[in-house]
Amino acid sequence: VRFLVEMVAELGATSLRWIRTDRSQVPAPSPARTRAWADAALEQSRGSWRLEIGETDWSELETSEDRLLVAEPSGVPLSVELLPATLVIGPDGGLTQ
């Protein structure tokens, strides 16, 4: 989980949201811990903005104005033309919605 937070921050994403799903097996890490990881990554990469971190659910994602992309092993490869977008990466057990 720490590696994910660090890479998202270093790649320049604006936010990271933990999604509550039917098949989520592990609760989201504490906000203080993820903030520390993201801040360390920001300093390491000399980034320009602080990563916003929080929790959400499907209803919030579906009403977002951003394009919603779901990472699926059999899906279409992502490309720059699809950005900006919200990228969803599901739990090990897969997504039900």
C-alpha positions, 0 to 999 in steps of 0.5 A: 500500500505504501508503494502505491501511495508513493508512486501515485504522488510521484507521478503527479496525480491530484488525488487518491481515493480508497473506494469502499466495495463489496469485496474490499478485504483490507480497510484503508490505511490511516489518514495520518500514515498515508499523508506521511507517505505522500508527503515524503514522495512529494519531497523526493520527487520535488513535486508541485502539489500535495496529493489529496487523500480520502475515501469514497464510494461508487455513488460519488464516483458515478456523479463525478464530472471526470471520465471514469476509467476502470482498470481491467486486465482484458480492457483497453490500454490507457493512453494520454488522450483519455486524460484527465480521468478518474482511474479505478483499480479494484480489489483482488476479488474484482469489482461487483459494480 
